[in-house]
Amino acid sequence: MKKITKGKIIALAAILLLGFIGYQIWDRWQKAQFQENYGQYTYYAPEYRLNYAFFEGEKAIFYNWELVESEEEQQMAKVESEVGKFDNIRTFEYGYFINTYMKLKNSPKQYSLDGFNRNVPEKGEYWKLAVYKPEGERLERKEFDIFKMVRSFDGNLVPSEVDSIGIRKNATDEKRYIRIILHPKHAEKDEDYKIYFIDLDEGKIVPASEVKLDKSYLQSNFVSDTSFHDNLEKQDVGVSMTGVDLYDTYPRKNLKKAVLAQDYPELYKIMQKSDSHVAFLKEDVDIEWVQKVAELFFPPGTNVFENVTIPAKYSVDGQEHVVNSAEELQQYYKERES
C-alpha cells in the first residue's frame, strides 16, 4: 500500500479548495444572471393566446386562454411577483378579445410606494396589449406597446393601469375601447390620476371627453330579468346576453353526457379545459339562440327553460308568471323600455 505523502494531501486539499472557490464563483454568477434577467422584475404577468373554434358560422366562438410557455415564463415563475390575477386581463366584449401582459421592475399602480414615473421602459421591461378581432371565421391579432402608446399621446404622462372593467363601445362610431389610467410624472395627489381610453382598432389613446359609451346593453335582457340565469347558475353554468361560461365548480365529466360531446367533438375538446368560454359574436341575441347554446351543456332533451319565473314588472300583463318553454317566455316577457 502506497504511503500518502504530505505533498499529496496538500495538492488534494488545493484541488478541493479551488473546486469550492470555482463553484462559489459560478453560483454567484448564476444568481447575478438570474437577478439581471428575471429577479429584478417583480411586477410580471405572462402572455396568453386564444385557442378557439367558431360555431354556426360567425355567430359564436368557443375558446380558452392558453399560457404562452417560454423560458422567460418558466424562470419568472420562480420570482415572487406582485401582480394579482386581475392585472393579466383576458376578456371578451362586443366582438373583441384582449390580453395584457407585462414585465416591470415595480408596480405602476397608484398605490405603489416605490413610485412609477416613466413612460420609457427600462432595460428588459415591457407592457403589451394584444387585441383579437374576428375577420370571417378567424381572429386577427394586433399587438400594441403601452409605453409607446402613452408617449405618442403625451410625453409628459405615465401609464398607471389598464382598467379591467372591460371593453366598451362608442355610441357614435361603434369603435371599441378600454380604459387606461394615466398621470403626470411625479404625481402626488389622487386627482392627478385620470381616465383615458385606448382605441382598440388603432392602438392609440384618446381623451375620455371624446368617447360616448353605448349603454344599449342596459336595455333588453331576458336572461337576468327572469330567473333563467339563476336557474342555470345553480347547475354551475353561467349564461348572459354575451355568452356562456362554465364555472370552476362545474364537473367537467358532466360534459361527456352533454349534447356538446356527442355532436361537436372539437368544441367539446376546447370546453374541457380551464378558462373556457362561449362568446356570442352577434349583438342581436334572441331567446332561441341562447336556448340552443345553453342546451349544448346538458344531456339531450333537457329543458333549460323549466320553471323560469318572470317577475311582474317584466311581464306583459303586470303579473308574475312561471313558464316552462322558450315559447311561453316569449309570450309573457316584456322587454325593458329604452
C-alpha positions in Angstrom: 0.0 0.0 0.0 1.4 3.3 -1.1 2.0 5.9 1.6 0.1 9.1 1.2 2.6 11.9 1.4 2.1 15.3 2.9 2.6 16.8 -0.5 -0.2 14.8 -2.0 -2.5 15.8 0.8 -1.7 19.4 0.2 -2.3 19.0 -3.5 -5.6 17.3 -3.0 -6.7 20.0 -0.5 -5.7 22.7 -3.0 -7.8 21.0 -5.7 -10.8 20.8 -3.4 -10.4 24.4 -2.4 -10.1 25.6 -6.0 -13.2 23.5 -6.8 -15.1 25.0 -4.0 -14.0 28.5 -4.9 -14.8 27.8 -8.5 -18.3 26.6 -7.6 -18.9 29.7 -5.4 -17.9 32.0 -8.3 -20.1 30.1 -10.7 -23.0 30.1 -8.3 -22.7 33.8 -7.6 -22.5 34.4 -11.4 -25.6 32.3 -11.9 -27.5 34.2 -9.2 -26.4 37.5 -10.7 -27.5 36.5 -14.1 -30.9 35.4 -12.8 -31.3 38.6 -10.9 -30.4 40.6 -14.0 -32.7 38.7 -16.4 -35.6 37.9 -14.1 -35.3 38.5 -10.4 -35.4 42.3 -10.5 -38.7 42.3 -12.4 -41.2 41.9 -9.6 -44.3 43.0 -11.5 -45.0 40.3 -14.1 -47.9 38.8 -15.9 -47.3 36.3 -18.7 -48.9 36.3 -22.1 -51.9 34.1 -23.1 -53.1 33.2 -26.5 -56.5 32.1 -27.7 -57.3 28.5 -28.6 -60.7 28.7 -30.4 -63.2 27.4 -32.9 -66.2 29.1 -34.5 -69.8 27.9 -34.1 -72.7 28.4 -36.5 -70.6 30.4 -38.9 -69.7 33.7 -37.3 -72.4 33.7 -34.6 -70.3 32.4 -31.7 -66.9 31.3 -30.8 -65.8 28.6 -28.3 -62.4 29.5 -26.8 -60.0 29.2 -23.9 -56.9 31.2 -23.0 -53.7 29.1 -23.1 -50.5 30.2 -21.3 -47.7 31.0 -23.8 -44.9 28.8 -22.4 -41.3 30.1 -22.7 -38.0 30.1 -20.9 -38.9 33.5 -19.5 -42.3 32.4 -18.2 -40.7 29.4 -16.5 -38.0 31.5 -14.9 -40.3 34.2 -13.8 -42.5 31.6 -12.1 -39.6 31.5 -9.5 -39.8 35.2 -8.8 -42.2 36.4 -6.2 -44.5 38.6 -8.3 -46.6 41.5 -7.1 -49.1 41.1 -9.9 -52.6 40.0 -8.9 -54.7 37.8 -11.2 -56.8 40.8 -12.3 -53.8 42.6 -13.8 -53.4 40.0 -16.6 -56.6 41.0 -18.4 -58.1 38.3 -20.6 -61.6 39.3 -21.6 -64.2 39.5 -24.4 -66.9 42.0 -25.2 -68.5 43.5 -28.3 -66.8 41.0 -30.5 -63.2 41.9 -29.4 -60.8 39.9 -27.2 -57.9 41.5 -25.3 -55.0 40.3 -23.3 -52.5 42.4 -21.4 -49.1 41.2 -20.2 -46.0 42.8 -18.8 -42.6 42.5 -17.1 -41.8 45.6 -15.0 -39.4 46.3 -12.2 -42.0 47.8 -9.9 -45.8 48.4 -9.8 -47.1 51.2 -11.9 -50.3 51.4 -9.9 -51.3 54.4 -7.9 -50.7 52.8 -4.5 -47.1 51.8 -5.4 -44.8 53.0 -2.7 -41.8 52.8 -5.0 -43.2 55.2 -7.5 -43.5 54.7 -11.2 -42.6 57.8 -13.1 -41.6 56.6 -16.6 -43.2 56.1 -19.9 -40.0 54.7 -21.4 -39.3 51.1 -20.4 -36.0 50.3 -18.6 -33.9 47.5 -20.0 -35.8 44.3 -20.1 -39.2 45.8 -19.3 -42.3 45.7 -21.5 -46.1 46.2 -21.2 -48.2 44.9 -24.1 -51.8 44.8 -25.2 -52.9 42.1 -27.6 -56.2 42.7 -29.4 -58.1 39.9 -31.3 -60.8 40.9 -33.8 -62.9 38.4 -35.8 -62.3 38.5 -39.5 -64.5 36.0 -41.1 -64.0 32.7 -39.3 -60.6 33.6 -37.9 -59.2 36.0 -35.3 -56.9 38.7 -36.4 -54.3 39.6 -33.8 -52.7 43.0 -33.2 -50.2 43.9 -30.6 -49.7 47.3 -29.1 -47.0 48.7 -26.8 -48.5 50.6 -23.8 -45.4 52.8 -23.3 -45.2 53.9 -27.0 -49.0 54.5 -27.0 -48.7 56.9 -24.0 -45.6 58.7 -25.3 -47.4 59.2 -28.7 -50.4 60.8 -26.9 -48.5 62.9 -24.3 -44.8 62.6 -23.5 -45.4 64.0 -20.0 -47.9 61.3 -18.9 -47.2 58.0 -17.4 -49.3 54.8 -17.6 -50.7 53.5 -14.3 -53.3 50.9 -15.0 -55.2 49.3 -17.8 -58.7 49.1 -16.4 -60.1 45.6 -16.0 -63.7 46.9 -16.2 -63.8 45.5 -19.7 -64.3 46.6 -23.3 -66.7 49.4 -24.2 -68.3 50.5 -27.4 -68.7 54.1 -28.6 -72.3 55.0 -29.3 -71.5 57.2 -32.3 -69.0 55.3 -34.4 -69.2 51.8 -32.7 -65.4 51.7 -32.1 -64.2 49.6 -29.2 -62.3 51.0 -26.3 -60.8 50.0 -22.9 -60.0 52.5 -20.1 -56.4 53.3 -19.1 -55.4 55.5 -16.1 -52.6 58.0 -16.7 -50.9 60.6 -14.5 -48.2 63.2 -14.8 -44.7 62.3 -13.8 -44.1 62.5 -10.0 -47.9 62.7 -9.3 -48.7 63.3 -5.7 -52.5 63.6 -5.5 -55.3 61.2 -6.4 -56.7 63.8 -8.6 -53.6 63.6 -10.8 -54.7 60.1 -11.9 -57.2 60.4 -14.8 -59.1 58.1 -17.0 -58.5 57.9 -20.8 -59.4 55.4 -23.4 -57.5 53.1 -25.8 -58.9 52.8 -29.3 -58.6 49.0 -29.9 -58.5 49.3 -33.6 -55.8 51.9 -34.0 -53.9 51.3 -30.7 -54.0 54.9 -29.7 -55.1 56.8 -26.6 -57.9 59.4 -26.7 -59.4 61.7 -24.0 -62.4 60.5 -22.2 -64.3 63.5 -23.4 -64.2 62.1 -27.0 -65.8 58.8 -26.1 -69.6 58.5 -25.6 -70.2 55.0 -24.3 -73.1 52.9 -25.8 -75.5 51.9 -23.0 -77.8 49.8 -25.1 -76.7 46.7 -23.1 -78.7 48.0 -20.2 -82.0 47.6 -22.1 -83.5 44.2 -23.1 -82.0 41.3 -21.1 -84.4 38.4 -20.6 -81.5 36.3 -19.1 -81.2 38.5 -15.9 -84.7 39.9 -15.9 -86.1 36.4 -15.3 -84.8 33.6 -13.1 -83.3 31.9 -16.2 -79.8 32.9 -15.2 -80.2 31.9 -11.6 -81.7 28.5 -12.5 -78.7 27.6 -14.7 -76.2 29.1 -12.2 -77.3 26.5 -9.7 -76.0 23.9 -12.1 -72.7 25.8 -12.5 -73.5 27.1 -16.0 -73.3 30.9 -16.4 -75.4 32.4 -19.2 -75.6 36.0 -20.2 -76.5 38.0 -23.3 -72.9 37.9 -24.4 -72.1 34.2 -23.9 -71.9 31.1 -21.8 -69.3 30.2 -19.1 -68.7 27.0 -17.1 -67.9 27.9 -13.5 -64.9 26.3 -11.9 -67.3 24.2 -9.8 -68.8 22.7 -12.9 -67.7 19.0 -13.1 -66.0 18.6 -16.5 -67.0 14.9 -16.5 -70.6 16.1 -17.0 -69.7 17.3 -20.5 -69.4 13.6 -21.6 -73.1 13.2 -21.3 -73.9 16.6 -22.9 -75.1 17.4 -26.4 -71.7 19.2 -27.0 -69.7 16.0 -26.6 -72.0 14.0 -28.8 -72.5 16.4 -31.6 -69.5 18.8 -31.6 -66.3 16.9 -30.5 -64.0 19.9 -31.5 -65.9 22.3 -29.3 -66.1 19.7 -26.6 -62.3 19.5 -26.5 -62.0 23.2 -26.0 -64.6 23.4 -23.2 -62.9 20.5 -21.3 -60.0 22.9 -20.4 -60.0 25.5 -17.7 -60.7 29.2 -18.5 -63.0 28.1 -21.4 -66.0 30.2 -22.6 -68.5 30.7 -25.3 -68.8 34.2 -26.8 -71.7 35.5 -28.8 -70.3 37.5 -31.7 -73.6 39.0 -32.8 -75.4 41.5 -30.7 -78.9 40.7 -31.8 -79.2 37.7 -29.4 -82.7 36.2 -29.1 -84.3 33.6 -26.9 -84.0 30.7 -29.4 -80.2 31.4 -29.9 -79.5 31.4 -26.1 -81.5 28.3 -25.7 -79.6 26.5 -28.5 -76.2 27.3 -27.0 -77.2 26.7 -23.4 -78.7 23.2 -24.2 -75.3 22.1 -25.5 -74.1 21.8 -21.9 -76.8 19.4 -20.8 -77.9 15.9 -21.8 -80.2 15.6 -24.9 -83.8 16.5 -24.1 -83.0 18.8 -21.2 -85.4 21.7 -21.0 -83.3 24.7 -19.9 -86.5 26.9 -19.6 -88.1 24.7 -17.0 -89.6 26.7 -14.0 -88.4 30.1 -15.2 -90.0 32.9 -13.3 -90.9 36.2 -15.0 -91.3 39.0 -12.4 -94.4 41.1 -12.6 -92.5 44.2 -13.8 -91.1 42.3 -16.8 -94.3 40.6 -17.9 -96.8 41.8 -20.5 -99.7 41.9 -18.1 -98.0 43.0 -14.9 -98.4 39.6 -13.3 -95.7 37.1 -12.2 -95.5 34.1 -14.5 -93.7 30.7 -14.2 -93.0 29.4 -17.7 -91.6 26.1 -19.0 -90.6 26.8 -22.6 -89.0 29.4 -24.8 -92.4 29.9 -26.4 -94.0 30.8 -23.1 -91.1 33.1 -22.2 -91.6 35.0 -25.5 -95.3 35.1 -24.8 -95.2 36.7 -21.4 -91.8 38.5 -21.2 -91.8 42.3 -21.8 -88.6 43.9 -22.9 -87.3 46.8 -20.9 -88.3 50.3 -22.2 -85.4 52.3 -23.6 
